[in-house]
Amino acid sequence: MHNPHDPKVLPLRNGVAPSCIVLPHQGEGSMLDFLAQRLPAVSRAAWQARMLAREVVDEHGQVATPERPLVPGLRLYYYRTLDNETPIPFQAQVLFRDEHLLVADKPHFLPVVPAGSYLQNSLLVRLKREFDLPELSPIHRIDRETAGLVLFSVQRATRGLYQGMFRDRVITKTYEAVAPWNASLEFPREHASRMEESGHFFRMHEVAGEPNSFTRMEVLERAGDWARYRLSPVSGKRHQLRVHMAALGLPLVGDTLYPEVNDAPEGDFSNPLQLLARSLAFDDPRTGERRTFESRRRLIGPPLSR
């Protein structure tokens, strides 16, 4: 496996690891031709400027010059950049850090990893930059709209041990959410359904068939037409908690995807999703030590006691 953090390739720059693309096994032309055609979001002139600045290299550390011909199957590394990135004016807190793990308490609106129009304003890049941790990698993820705990692996050597906890479902996760109250629904309850991608690439929906998603639900408190819920996912499908609550007719306060898409304008932080990754608990697979982490954040939602 090729290491994108190997200094002979490209070093971490401002918290951003180099991206990788593999040259096709068939084709002709120059490396510049390929990059300009395959990644047209960057203009041909901009790719040429990057190559002349020695910011595109192959897996052996050799500079990919504009006129260099294609080499089938060769990996190229380059830095991803974004123009006019929308700043996220909220900061994460680091609750725990040792040589193997880092636990961050993420604010609403901050993506865990670079995606779409966010690069420097992602939790991973901010943490890499702040603590100079080139091998830092999230062991799991939560939605950009969700606040709360995210567990990171600090070094590649022990990452698999911690990723296995999520694969084997031996980690206990709890969330809190603010949503409507319906007296006709009994709590506590377990919601089970089959979830699949809908026609929209970023949304999920429930369909008939054998359940593949499970959430335990209970009411923590109620105030008028609203309640604060504890949600404990047994499985880990994308948007699972949001889909399950919406399916019960209890869409989360501030949800812009379920039951209907109603995206806020870019840079509008006025209506955060009232979903919080509250706690993580597990037996450390490396030491056997019991570890429990709790978010320090609070949901704001409708008027409920704190």
C-alpha positions in Angstrom: 0.0 0.0 0.0 1.3 3.4 -0.9 1.5 5.9 1.9 0.3 9.4 0.9 2.0 10.8 4.0 5.5 9.5 2.9 7.7 12.7 2.6 9.0 11.4 -0.7 5.5 11.8 -2.1 4.0 14.9 -0.7 3.9 16.0 3.0 0.9 17.2 4.9 0.3 20.8 4.0 -1.7 23.1 6.3 -3.5 20.0 7.7 -4.4 18.6 4.3 -3.0 15.2 3.1 -2.4 14.8 -0.6 -5.1 13.3 -2.7 -4.4 10.4 -5.0 -5.6 9.5 -8.5 -4.6 6.4 -10.5 -3.7 6.8 -14.2 -5.8 4.6 -16.6 -4.4 1.3 -17.8 -5.2 2.3 -21.4 -5.0 5.7 -23.1 -2.5 8.1 -24.5 -1.5 11.7 -24.1 0.2 13.6 -21.3 -0.5 13.6 -17.6 -1.7 17.1 -17.9 -4.2 16.0 -20.6 -5.5 13.3 -18.2 -5.8 15.6 -15.1 -7.6 18.4 -17.1 -10.1 15.9 -18.5 -10.6 13.8 -15.4 -10.8 16.6 -12.8 -12.2 19.5 -14.8 -13.2 21.5 -11.7 -9.6 22.6 -11.8 -8.8 24.4 -15.1 -6.1 23.1 -17.4 -4.1 26.2 -16.8 -4.3 25.7 -13.0 -3.2 22.1 -13.4 -0.2 23.2 -15.5 0.7 25.8 -12.8 0.5 23.2 -10.1 2.7 20.8 -12.0 5.3 23.5 -12.8 5.3 24.3 -9.0 6.2 20.6 -8.3 2.9 20.1 -6.5 1.9 17.0 -8.5 4.2 13.9 -8.0 4.0 10.2 -8.7 4.1 7.4 -6.2 7.9 7.4 -6.4 8.2 11.0 -5.6 9.0 12.1 -9.2 7.5 15.3 -10.4 4.6 15.0 -12.9 5.5 17.6 -15.5 2.9 18.9 -17.9 4.5 17.2 -20.9 5.2 13.8 -19.2 3.3 11.0 -21.0 0.8 8.7 -19.2 2.2 5.7 -17.4 -0.5 3.0 -17.1 -1.7 2.4 -13.5 0.7 5.0 -11.9 -0.6 6.9 -8.9 -0.4 10.6 -8.9 -0.6 12.7 -5.7 -1.7 16.3 -5.5 -3.1 18.9 -3.1 -6.8 19.6 -3.1 -7.6 23.3 -2.8 -10.9 25.2 -2.6 -11.6 28.8 -3.6 -13.9 30.9 -1.4 -14.5 28.2 1.1 -17.4 29.1 3.5 -15.9 29.5 7.0 -17.5 27.5 9.9 -17.4 29.9 12.9 -17.6 27.1 15.6 -14.8 25.2 17.3 -14.5 21.6 18.4 -13.2 20.7 21.8 -10.7 17.8 22.3 -11.8 15.8 25.4 -9.1 13.2 25.3 -5.8 12.5 23.5 -3.1 9.9 23.9 -0.7 8.2 21.4 -3.5 6.0 20.0 -6.8 7.9 20.4 -8.3 11.4 20.2 -11.9 12.2 21.1 -13.3 15.4 19.8 -16.6 17.1 20.7 -17.8 18.5 17.4 -20.1 21.5 16.9 -23.1 21.5 14.6 -22.3 22.3 10.9 -18.7 21.2 10.9 -18.1 18.2 8.6 -15.9 15.4 10.0 -13.8 15.0 6.8 -13.3 17.2 3.7 -16.2 16.9 1.3 -17.9 19.1 -1.3 -17.3 22.7 -0.5 -15.4 22.1 2.8 -11.7 21.4 3.2 -10.0 23.6 5.8 -13.3 23.9 7.5 -13.5 20.2 8.4 -12.8 18.6 11.8 -10.1 16.3 10.5 -8.1 19.0 8.8 -8.4 21.3 11.7 -7.1 18.7 14.1 -4.3 17.6 11.9 -3.2 21.2 11.6 -3.5 22.0 15.3 -1.8 18.9 16.7 0.5 18.0 13.7 -0.9 14.5 13.4 -0.4 13.3 9.8 -1.9 9.8 10.4 -5.0 11.0 12.2 -8.2 9.3 10.9 -11.8 9.2 12.1 -12.8 5.7 13.3 -16.5 6.6 12.7 -18.4 9.6 11.4 -21.4 11.7 12.2 -23.3 14.0 9.9 -22.1 17.5 9.4 -25.4 18.7 10.9 -25.0 16.6 14.0 -23.0 17.8 17.1 -21.1 15.6 19.6 -18.4 13.0 20.0 -16.2 11.7 17.2 -13.4 9.1 17.9 -10.2 9.3 15.9 -7.2 7.0 15.5 -3.9 8.8 16.0 -1.7 6.2 14.3 -2.2 3.8 11.5 -0.5 0.9 13.4 -3.4 0.5 15.9 -6.3 1.9 13.8 -7.7 -1.5 12.9 -8.2 -2.5 16.5 -10.5 0.5 17.1 -12.3 0.2 13.8 -13.2 -3.3 14.7 -15.2 -2.1 17.6 -17.7 -0.5 15.3 -17.7 -3.4 12.8 -18.4 -5.8 15.6 -20.9 -3.5 17.4 -19.1 -3.7 20.7 -19.2 0.0 21.3 -22.1 1.7 23.1 -23.3 5.0 21.5 -26.1 7.2 22.7 -27.6 10.3 21.1 -30.0 13.0 22.3 -32.6 14.6 20.1 -35.4 17.1 20.4 -38.5 16.3 18.4 -42.3 16.5 18.7 -44.2 14.5 21.3 -47.0 12.1 20.4 -49.0 10.6 23.3 -50.2 7.7 21.1 -46.7 6.3 20.8 -45.3 4.2 23.6 -41.8 4.6 24.9 -39.3 3.1 25.5 -39.4 1.3 22.2 -37.2 -0.3 19.5 -37.6 0.8 15.9 -36.5 -1.7 13.3 -36.8 -1.2 9.5 -35.1 -1.8 6.2 -33.2 1.2 5.0 -31.9 1.8 1.5 -30.8 4.8 -0.6 -33.6 6.8 -2.1 -33.6 8.4 -5.5 -31.6 11.3 -4.0 -28.0 10.2 -3.5 -27.7 11.7 -0.1 -31.0 10.5 1.4 -32.2 7.2 2.8 -35.7 5.8 3.2 -37.5 2.9 4.7 -38.6 0.1 2.4 -40.3 -3.3 2.8 -38.1 -6.2 3.7 -36.0 -7.7 6.4 -34.8 -5.0 8.8 -31.2 -3.9 8.6 -31.4 -0.9 11.0 -32.3 -0.8 14.7 -32.6 2.0 17.2 -33.6 1.9 20.8 -35.6 5.0 21.8 -36.7 6.5 25.2 -38.1 9.8 26.4 -35.8 11.8 28.7 -38.3 14.6 29.4 -41.3 16.3 27.9 -42.5 19.9 27.7 -45.8 20.5 26.0 -45.7 19.3 22.4 -42.0 18.6 22.5 -39.7 16.0 24.1 -36.1 15.2 24.5 -35.2 11.7 23.5 -32.3 9.3 24.1 -31.6 7.3 20.9 -29.3 4.3 20.9 -28.4 3.0 17.5 -27.7 -0.7 17.3 -26.8 -0.6 13.6 -25.1 2.3 11.8 -26.9 3.2 8.6 -26.5 6.7 7.2 -29.0 9.1 8.7 -30.5 6.2 10.6 -31.7 8.2 13.6 -33.2 11.0 11.5 -35.0 8.5 9.2 -36.4 6.4 12.1 -37.7 9.4 14.0 -39.3 10.9 10.9 -40.9 7.5 10.1 -42.7 7.8 13.5 -43.9 11.2 12.6 -41.4 12.8 15.0 -38.9 14.7 12.7 -36.0 16.2 14.6 -36.1 19.9 15.1 -33.9 21.6 12.5 -33.8 18.6 10.1 -33.5 19.9 6.6 -33.5 16.4 4.9 -36.3 14.5 6.6 -39.2 14.1 6.0 -38.6 16.7 3.2 -35.5 18.4 1.7 -35.4 22.1 2.8 -31.7 23.1 2.6 -30.7 26.2 4.3 -28.6 28.8 2.3 -24.9 28.4 2.4 -23.6 30.0 5.6 -26.9 30.0 7.4 -26.3 28.6 10.9 -29.5 29.8 12.5 -31.3 26.5 12.8 -29.0 23.7 13.9 -30.3 20.1 13.8 -31.2 19.1 17.4 -29.2 15.9 17.4 -26.2 15.3 19.7 -23.8 12.3 19.8 -23.9 12.3 23.6 -21.7 9.4 24.8 -19.3 6.6 23.7 -18.4 3.7 25.9 -16.1 0.7 25.1 -13.5 -1.7 26.4 -10.2 -0.5 24.9 -9.2 -3.4 22.6 -5.5 -2.7 23.2 -5.5 -2.5 27.0 -8.9 -3.8 28.1 -9.5 -0.6 30.0 -13.1 0.6 30.2 -13.4 4.0 28.5 -16.4 6.3 28.7 -16.7 9.7 27.1 -19.5 12.3 27.4 -20.2 15.4 25.2 -20.2 18.7 27.0 -22.6 20.2 24.5 -26.3 20.8 25.0 -29.2 20.9 22.6 -31.1 24.2 22.4 -34.4 23.1 20.8 -37.8 24.1 22.2 -37.9 25.1 25.9 -36.9 22.0 27.8 -35.1 21.9 31.1 -31.3 21.4 31.0 
